[in-house]
Amino acid sequence: MKKEQKVNEKAGTFVTPDLNLAAFFQCHGLEAELSLSDNWVKFSFLSSPQLTQLLVQFNSDYPTPILQYLTSYRLLKARMIALKGGGRT
């Protein structure tokens, strides 16, 4: 597990700044909650056995439908930009 990623035992959430991991989770049915902390976007997911299984699959180079993954990636990227207050100026 990367240093920035952590499981918040008390709240039952998994938090990561990794957009690729968040997109993988989302394209497999988990919904991300985005938050902004010191100009960094963090993705939070409810802890579950499915999340644990997906984390193992992600680290094992599990096959994923590319169009579904890219759609999730782009939607999360758009939500990140909106959360930060817009795009390029």
CORNOR-V397369 format. One record per residue. N is the residue number from 1. SS is DSSP state (hx for helix, st for strand, lp for the rest). PHI is phi in whole degrees, -180 to 180 (* if undefined). D_CENTER is the distance of its C-alpha to the mean C-alpha in whole Angstrom. Layout:
n = [N	N]
ss = [SS	SS]
phi = [PHI	PHI]
d_center = [D_CENTER	D_CENTER]
//
This chain:
n = [1	2	3	4	5	6	7	8	9	10	11	12	13	14	15	16	17	18	19	20	21	22	23	24	25	26	27	28	29	30	31	32	33	34	35	36	37	38	39	40	41	42	43	44	45	46	47	48	49	50	51	52	53	54	55	56	57	58	59	60	61	62	63	64	65	66	67	68	69	70	71	72	73	74	75	76	77	78	79	80	81	82	83	84	85	86	87	88	89]
ss = [lp	lp	lp	lp	lp	st	st	st	lp	lp	lp	lp	st	st	st	st	lp	lp	hx	hx	hx	hx	hx	hx	hx	hx	hx	lp	lp	lp	lp	lp	st	st	st	st	st	lp	lp	st	st	st	st	st	st	st	lp	lp	hx	hx	hx	hx	hx	hx	hx	hx	hx	hx	hx	lp	lp	lp	lp	lp	lp	hx	hx	hx	hx	hx	hx	hx	hx	hx	hx	hx	hx	hx	hx	hx	hx	hx	hx	hx	lp	lp	lp	lp	lp]
phi = [*	-65	-59	-74	-83	-155	-104	-90	-57	-63	-89	70	-126	-111	-119	-148	-91	-82	-63	-63	-65	-62	-66	-61	-60	-67	-72	-105	103	-93	-100	-89	-109	-99	-141	-111	-140	53	66	-110	-88	-119	-105	-116	-131	-67	-67	-163	-60	-64	-62	-61	-64	-67	-64	-64	-63	-59	-78	-106	59	-65	-64	-135	-60	-64	-66	-65	-63	-64	-63	-62	-59	-66	-65	-66	-62	-64	-65	-62	-63	-63	-66	-78	102	119	-101	-70	-117]
d_center = [14	13	15	12	10	12	13	15	18	19	17	15	12	9	8	6	7	6	5	7	5	2	5	7	6	7	10	11	11	9	8	6	8	8	11	13	15	18	16	13	10	8	5	7	7	11	12	14	16	14	11	13	15	11	11	14	14	12	14	17	16	16	17	15	17	16	17	14	12	13	13	10	9	12	11	8	10	13	12	11	15	16	15	16	19	20	20	23	26]
//
